[in-house]
């Protein structure tokens, strides 16, 4: 009798465990998601221009670097160099800034690619942290990665080297900010 009771209790316990773990086979929970698309100045990855008229927000509030955005010019001279910002005081005179507007630390990877590979010339972006410490130089063959804590800003100075470039060369391209 006692053996039957123990066996009966064991069957009940096993059945309860099976029923307890298989309480349902599927389910669904819906939650709202809010994703507002905003300009570079108010985004999670904030991008803001320095003081040069070559770096500005376009009509869609996207950061733009445009060497034809001067009074009577369409670009740069062949065999010339230009610097936007100041490498010796990047935190006060950058070409532009990248700010982590999120509440957590993220790793940022910066890259640059030409729209069409020029025969000569180069575009470089020198990156500095909030204390002015040099973090690296981005160009068409080198990416730079660094961490920014919540609210921290990186400062970017741009060098354009058109030496050897001809009037048919185009140094335009895409500056990419990847965030992890």
C-alpha positions in Angstrom: 0.0 0.0 0.0 2.8 2.4 0.9 4.5 1.5 -2.3 1.4 2.4 -4.3 1.1 5.7 -2.4 4.8 6.5 -3.2 4.3 5.6 -6.8 1.1 7.6 -7.0 2.8 10.7 -5.5 5.7 10.3 -8.0 3.3 10.2 -10.9 1.5 13.3 -9.6 4.8 15.2 -9.1 6.0 14.3 -12.6 2.7 15.2 -14.2 2.7 18.6 -12.3 6.2 19.3 -13.6 5.3 18.5 -17.2 2.1 20.5 -17.0 3.9 23.4 -15.2 6.6 23.7 -17.9 4.1 23.4 -20.7 1.7 26.0 -19.5 1.3 27.3 -23.1 2.8 26.7 -26.5 2.9 30.2 -27.9 2.2 33.8 -27.0 2.5 37.3 -28.1 3.3 40.6 -26.4 3.1 43.9 -28.2 5.0 47.0 -27.1 5.1 50.4 -28.7 8.3 51.6 -30.4 9.1 55.2 -30.8 11.7 56.2 -33.4 11.8 59.8 -34.3 14.2 60.7 -37.1 15.8 64.0 -36.3 18.7 66.2 -37.6 22.3 65.5 -36.8 22.2 68.2 -34.0 19.6 66.3 -31.9 20.4 62.7 -32.8 21.7 59.9 -30.6 25.0 60.3 -32.5 25.2 64.1 -32.5 27.2 65.7 -35.3 27.8 69.4 -35.2 29.9 71.8 -37.3 32.8 73.8 -36.2 33.2 77.5 -37.1 34.2 77.0 -40.8 31.6 77.9 -43.5 32.7 74.8 -45.3 31.1 72.6 -42.6 27.4 73.2 -42.0 23.9 71.7 -41.7 22.2 71.3 -45.0 18.4 71.8 -45.6 17.7 68.4 -44.0 19.8 69.2 -41.0 22.5 66.8 -42.0 26.2 67.7 -41.4 27.8 68.6 -44.7 31.4 69.3 -45.7 31.4 71.3 -49.0 34.3 73.1 -50.5 32.1 74.7 -53.1 30.1 76.4 -50.3 32.1 79.7 -50.5 31.1 82.9 -52.2 32.7 82.6 -55.7 34.3 79.1 -55.8 33.4 75.7 -57.0 36.1 73.6 -55.3 39.8 73.7 -54.5 43.0 74.3 -56.6 45.1 71.5 -58.0 48.4 71.2 -56.1 47.0 72.7 -52.9 46.3 71.8 -49.3 43.6 72.9 -47.0 43.0 72.4 -43.3 39.6 72.8 -41.7 40.0 73.3 -38.0 43.2 73.5 -36.0 45.2 70.4 -35.0 46.9 72.3 -32.2 43.5 73.3 -30.6 41.1 70.8 -32.0 38.7 71.0 -28.9 38.1 74.7 -29.5 38.5 74.8 -33.3 37.4 71.5 -35.0 36.0 71.1 -38.5 33.2 69.2 -36.7 32.3 67.3 -33.5 30.8 63.9 -32.8 28.9 63.6 -29.5 27.5 60.5 -27.8 24.0 61.7 -26.8 23.1 58.2 -25.5 23.1 57.2 -21.8 25.8 54.5 -22.3 29.3 54.3 -23.5 29.7 53.3 -27.1 32.6 52.4 -29.5 32.7 54.7 -32.6 34.5 53.6 -35.7 35.1 56.3 -38.3 36.0 55.7 -42.0 36.2 57.6 -45.3 35.7 56.3 -48.8 36.0 58.2 -52.1 33.0 58.3 -54.4 35.4 57.7 -57.2 39.1 56.9 -56.6 41.1 60.0 -57.7 44.4 59.7 -59.6 46.1 61.6 -56.7 45.2 63.5 -53.6 43.9 62.5 -50.2 41.4 63.6 -47.5 42.3 62.9 -43.9 40.3 63.4 -40.6 42.4 63.7 -37.4 40.4 62.7 -34.3 40.9 64.0 -30.8 39.1 63.2 -27.5 37.6 65.8 -25.1 41.0 66.4 -23.5 42.6 67.1 -26.8 44.5 63.8 -26.9 45.1 62.5 -30.5 43.1 59.3 -31.2 44.1 58.7 -34.8 43.8 59.7 -38.4 41.0 58.4 -40.8 41.6 58.3 -44.5 40.5 56.1 -47.4 42.6 53.2 -46.2 42.6 53.7 -42.4 39.7 53.5 -39.9 39.9 54.8 -36.3 37.9 53.4 -33.4 37.5 54.8 -29.9 35.0 54.9 -27.0 32.9 57.8 -26.0 31.1 57.8 -22.7 27.6 59.3 -22.3 27.7 63.0 -23.2 31.4 62.9 -24.3 32.5 64.6 -27.6 35.3 63.7 -30.1 36.7 66.6 -32.2 37.7 66.2 -35.9 40.1 68.3 -37.9 40.1 67.8 -41.7 43.1 67.9 -44.0 42.6 68.0 -47.8 45.7 67.3 -50.0 45.1 68.1 -53.6 48.9 67.8 -54.6 49.2 65.9 -57.8 45.4 66.1 -58.4 44.3 67.4 -61.7 41.2 69.5 -62.4 39.3 66.4 -63.4 40.0 64.7 -60.0 37.2 64.5 -57.4 38.1 64.0 -53.8 34.5 63.8 -52.7 33.4 60.8 -50.7 31.5 59.5 -47.6 32.6 60.0 -44.0 31.0 57.1 -42.0 30.4 57.0 -38.2 29.6 53.5 -37.1 28.5 53.0 -33.5 28.5 49.8 -31.4 
